[in-house]
Structure formats: C-alpha cells, structure tokens
Amino acid sequence: MQSMFKTPLINRRHLLQASLGAAACASTVGRTALAAPAAHTAQDLAKVTLRIATYKGLWRALITASGQGQTPYRIEWRELNNGVQHIEALNGDALDLGSGSEIPALFAARQKAQVRFIAVTREDLHNQVTLARKDAPIQRIADLKGKRVGYVRATTSHYYLSRQLAEAGLSFADIQAINLSPADGLSAFDRGDLDAWAIYGYNGQIARLRYGVRVLKTGVGYLSGNFPIYANPRAVDDPLRHAAIGDYLQRLRRAYIWANNNYLAYAQAQSAETRVPVGDLIELWNNRSTDYELRPVDDAVVKGHQAVADTFLQLGVLDGPAQVAPLWSRSFTGALQGGQPG
C-alpha cells in the first residue's frame, strides 16, 4: 500500500511540498469562510472539471445509483482506496475532492499539508472491528498480549486499536503489531498468520462471514463517527470550482438520504463495483450503528478532531502536536444548510 507513514512515529515530512506556510494557510481559510459565494450559471459550471476520489463502491456508485449524476460540470473519478492516498493526491494538486477518516487528516494537519476539511459524513462504526480467530484463545482485548495483531497504520484501525489496548492496560509494545493493507490483512488472516485483526469495511465483513471470527470490540465508543470530506485549497479558493463543490455536496447529501431509504438499490450498485455479495452488504447495513448523514463543519466537529490528535500524541503515535482547526473550512455551510444545486 502506498503510504506517507514511514516510521513507527509516522513521520509526515514529505507532505511539506506545499508552498504556503501555516500563517498563510490560516489566513486563506479565514478569507474563504467569510467570502459570500457568487451565483454561477450552468453555463459557467460547464467549464469546470472536478477531480474526485472515490473508494470502490462508494461515492461514484452512490451518486450514479441515486440519480444525482447529471451535474452541470464534469466529474473525473479517480479510485483511491485509502485516505492517505486521498490526502497525498490533494496535497500534490492531483485532486479537488476526497474523503477519509480523521486519522490521515490529523497527520495532514501536523505537517500543514495543502488540504482543507469542508464537511463530515456520519458512517457506521460497527464495521470498524477488532476480530479474533475463532481458534485463538482470545476472548477480550487484554488477551491480545503477545499475540500477532494486524492493523492498518495511520487509519481508524490504528486509532481505535490503540485506545482499546490502552483501556486494557496494554500498548502496541505488548503485542506483535503487524501493519498490513486491508487486502493483505485478509490474506494473512486466512492463512492463520494473524491471531487478531483490527480492520474496517468490506474486508472485516468478509472475515466475519468466511471464518466465523470472534468480535472483540467495534469502533463504537472509540471513534467519533465523523469522516471528513477533504478538499484541495486551490479548488476551495477558486470561485467556479467552489460553486461546483457546493453543488456536489448538496447532491451527495441527497444521495445519502436516498441510500438510507433505498439501501437494496445502493447495495446492488456497490456489489457491481466491489463484487461483495448484496446479501453481505445488507447484513452490514442491518447491523449499522447509524444512518448515513452529511453534515457541515461546526465547533463540535473540530473539537472532536482535536481530541483525536491529542490522544495520538499521548500514545506516542504522533511525533509532535497537531493543531487541526486551521485546516477546517466552513465556507460550504450555506450549501449544506439548504441551498439548491445549480
């Protein structure tokens, strides 16, 4: 897996390819948040191409299946299947929009990457799980001491596993922590090379159905449930692309509402991309911790993200303090509070 996390302390210095410093970043965010959005016609937006990262089976499938795909601008979809890649592509001006968890976002804040966080989705935390093999003598998190535990570094699984271990009086030093991509982790779990696995999404569901695993903990109580939408600051500051992004967010909000009420149709669209059986997706949905929702940025969102950064610093995962507030932009609040797409 391509990653910007190179050491156990997760050094992010190669993110600093940006030309603007911290003061300029904060200044730009402030100006953008205060600016009144200009009205743009469909003819204006026809000049825009939004480069949007999608995970397999998510935004691209959702927007199409929900009937929200007839945009006045062009969308160029790019499939990148982890938040780190989304951040790196945005920082390198190869994307306009992406998404992921709070974890890659806080490392971006630590290194003052060229990225903004412009909204949050609320997603299921029951598919963020710490699993044990059914043949392993592991009944609770405390039993992971000395065991081979897979996880995905600098993701939600890294964060909630750290918190679960700390709650049980353990740390990463007490386990045989093995950083693996989700696909490689599934293969290792299949071979019996892992005793336990902290994982999210479809791969965790496949493991549960295929191997009859034991669920030790889910992400509920350990994760905020906020998953930021990442944006390229160049796009946020450009009037036409800003208008197109606002339109896209409105469509995405409606698409999530549609999915909550038409999950079978959405599951069929997801399955077409992921090859995960529709029945498995429906089971995930039936066991969800919450419905989908797209929310604007508010004080609680920023405060919650800062708490994640502070926890990672205390756990020794970050190599220094990260202040997340300067990278959060509220310039799309109006669009998410009732504006209609152009």
QUIQUI-V366423 format. One record per run of one state. SS is the DSSP state (alpha for helix, beta for strand, coil for the rest). FROM is the first residue (numbers start at 0). TO is the last residue. If there is no record, write none. Layout:
ss:SS from:FROM to:TO
ss:SS from:FROM to:TO
//
This chain:
ss:coil from:0 to:11
ss:alpha from:12 to:14
ss:coil from:15 to:20
ss:alpha from:21 to:33
ss:coil from:34 to:40
ss:alpha from:41 to:44
ss:coil from:45 to:47
ss:beta from:48 to:53
ss:coil from:54 to:57
ss:alpha from:58 to:64
ss:coil from:65 to:72
ss:beta from:73 to:78
ss:coil from:79 to:81
ss:alpha from:82 to:90
ss:coil from:91 to:95
ss:beta from:96 to:98
ss:coil from:99 to:100
ss:alpha from:101 to:109
ss:coil from:110 to:114
ss:beta from:115 to:121
ss:coil from:122 to:126
ss:beta from:127 to:131
ss:coil from:132 to:139
ss:alpha from:140 to:143
ss:coil from:144 to:146
ss:beta from:147 to:150
ss:coil from:151 to:154
ss:alpha from:155 to:166
ss:coil from:167 to:170
ss:alpha from:171 to:173
ss:coil from:174 to:174
ss:beta from:175 to:178
ss:coil from:179 to:180
ss:alpha from:181 to:190
ss:coil from:191 to:194
ss:beta from:195 to:199
ss:alpha from:200 to:210
ss:coil from:211 to:212
ss:beta from:213 to:217
ss:coil from:218 to:218
ss:beta from:219 to:219
ss:coil from:220 to:221
ss:beta from:222 to:222
ss:coil from:223 to:224
ss:beta from:225 to:230
ss:coil from:231 to:231
ss:alpha from:232 to:236
ss:coil from:237 to:237
ss:alpha from:238 to:260
ss:coil from:261 to:261
ss:alpha from:262 to:273
ss:coil from:274 to:276
ss:alpha from:277 to:285
ss:coil from:286 to:291
ss:beta from:292 to:294
ss:coil from:295 to:297
ss:alpha from:298 to:313
ss:coil from:314 to:323
ss:alpha from:324 to:326
ss:beta from:327 to:327
ss:coil from:328 to:331
ss:alpha from:332 to:335
ss:coil from:336 to:341
//
